[in-house]
Amino acid sequence: MTRFGNHRDGGGLFLLSALTVIILVSSIPASAEDPPPISLDLQIAPNVLNLSNQGTVVTIHTNYPYDQFDVSKPAGVFVGDGSGSYVPINWWKADLRGDFVAKFEMDAVQGAVASLGLPMGSSCSIVFKATSVNNAVLGGAVDVTIVDRKSR
């Protein structure tokens, strides 16, 4: 009786090798999975959004390295609960620590917040979404207080 894989002509070894290759190849996933989402700590300026402010920029500071953001992919904020109006990043830069800073047009953020119809003095979530260079979803949220004070 010949044992499997110990056949004199080597046919058993070939069969065993072929089965091993088939098993190994079938265990490789068809596509790589995306990495898990990464939660960012955010700071926003201004943290009180005056709907009558004539300012030009809303700034979001992240705690994530600038060189790890994939700036070729869409990024921006959703105003409200994350499904509200979308405002894309106008421009970006690295801060002195090397972390990513996103700049948004003030009037676009003001318009998105105003469209929610929230009462003055209430809080509104600004949800930031972006993608890392290794395709991880980057996200975080920060609240702003809404006011409407005309300048004197």
C-alpha positions in Angstrom: 0.0 0.0 0.0 1.3 3.5 -0.9 0.9 6.3 1.5 -0.4 9.6 0.2 2.5 11.9 -0.8 5.0 9.1 -0.7 4.5 7.6 -4.1 7.6 6.4 -5.9 6.9 8.5 -9.0 6.2 11.7 -7.0 2.6 12.0 -8.2 1.3 12.0 -4.7 3.6 14.9 -3.8 2.4 16.8 -6.9 -1.2 16.2 -5.9 -0.5 17.3 -2.3 1.3 20.5 -3.6 -1.6 21.3 -6.0 -4.1 20.9 -3.2 -2.0 23.1 -0.9 -1.8 25.8 -3.5 -5.6 25.6 -4.1 -6.3 25.9 -0.4 -3.9 28.8 0.0 -5.2 30.7 -3.0 -8.8 30.2 -1.9 -8.1 31.6 1.5 -6.8 34.9 0.2 -9.6 37.5 0.2 -10.8 38.7 -3.2 -10.3 42.3 -2.3 -8.5 44.0 0.6 -10.8 45.3 3.3 -10.8 49.0 4.1 -9.1 49.9 7.4 -11.3 50.8 10.3 -12.6 54.4 10.6 -10.4 56.8 12.6 -12.0 59.2 15.1 -10.5 62.7 15.1 -10.4 65.2 17.9 -11.4 68.6 16.3 -11.3 72.2 17.3 -13.3 74.8 15.4 -12.8 78.5 15.1 -15.0 80.4 15.5 -16.7 78.1 18.1 -19.7 80.6 18.1 -21.0 81.0 14.6 -22.6 84.4 14.1 -24.8 84.2 11.1 -24.3 87.9 10.5 -20.6 87.8 10.8 -18.7 89.2 7.8 -15.7 86.9 8.4 -14.3 84.8 5.5 -13.1 81.5 7.0 -14.2 78.7 9.4 -11.2 76.6 10.5 -11.1 73.1 11.7 -8.0 71.9 13.4 -7.5 68.1 13.6 -5.2 65.9 15.6 -4.1 63.9 12.6 -0.9 64.3 10.6 -1.2 66.4 7.4 0.8 64.0 5.3 -1.6 61.2 6.2 -4.7 62.9 4.6 -5.5 61.9 1.0 -6.3 65.4 -0.3 -7.2 64.0 -3.7 -10.4 62.6 -2.3 -13.5 64.6 -1.4 -13.5 66.0 2.2 -15.7 68.4 4.0 -18.2 68.9 6.7 -21.9 67.9 7.1 -23.8 70.5 9.1 -26.4 69.1 11.6 -26.5 65.4 12.5 -24.1 64.3 9.8 -26.7 64.0 7.0 -27.4 67.8 6.6 -25.9 70.2 4.1 -22.4 69.4 2.8 -19.7 72.0 2.6 -16.4 71.0 0.9 -13.0 72.1 2.1 -12.0 75.4 0.5 -8.3 74.9 1.2 -6.0 73.1 3.7 -2.6 73.3 5.3 -0.4 71.8 8.1 -0.3 73.6 11.4 3.0 74.1 13.4 2.7 70.6 14.8 2.3 69.0 11.4 -1.4 68.3 11.8 -4.1 68.8 9.2 -6.1 72.0 9.2 -9.2 72.5 7.0 -10.5 75.9 5.9 -14.1 76.5 4.8 -15.8 79.5 3.3 -17.7 81.2 6.1 -20.7 82.1 4.0 -21.1 78.4 2.9 -21.1 77.2 6.5 -23.4 80.0 7.7 -25.8 79.2 4.9 -25.8 75.5 5.7 -26.4 76.2 9.4 -29.1 78.8 8.7 -30.9 76.3 6.4 -31.5 74.1 9.5 -33.8 76.7 11.1 -32.3 76.1 14.6 -33.2 78.7 17.3 -30.5 81.2 18.1 -28.4 80.3 21.0 -28.7 76.6 20.2 -25.9 74.2 19.4 -25.2 72.7 16.0 -23.0 69.8 15.1 -20.3 70.1 12.4 -19.3 66.6 11.3 -16.0 66.5 9.5 -15.3 63.6 7.0 -12.1 62.8 5.0 -10.0 59.9 3.9 -6.5 58.9 4.9 -3.7 57.9 2.5 -4.4 54.2 3.4 -8.1 54.7 2.6 -9.3 54.8 6.2 -12.4 57.1 6.8 -11.4 60.0 9.0 -14.1 61.7 11.0 -15.1 63.7 13.9 -17.7 66.1 15.2 -17.6 69.4 17.0 -20.5 71.7 18.2 -20.8 75.4 17.5 -23.3 77.8 19.2 -25.4 79.7 16.7 -26.1 83.4 17.1 -27.2 86.2 14.9 -25.8 89.5 16.1 -25.6 92.4 13.7 -22.5 94.6 14.0 -23.1 98.1 15.5 
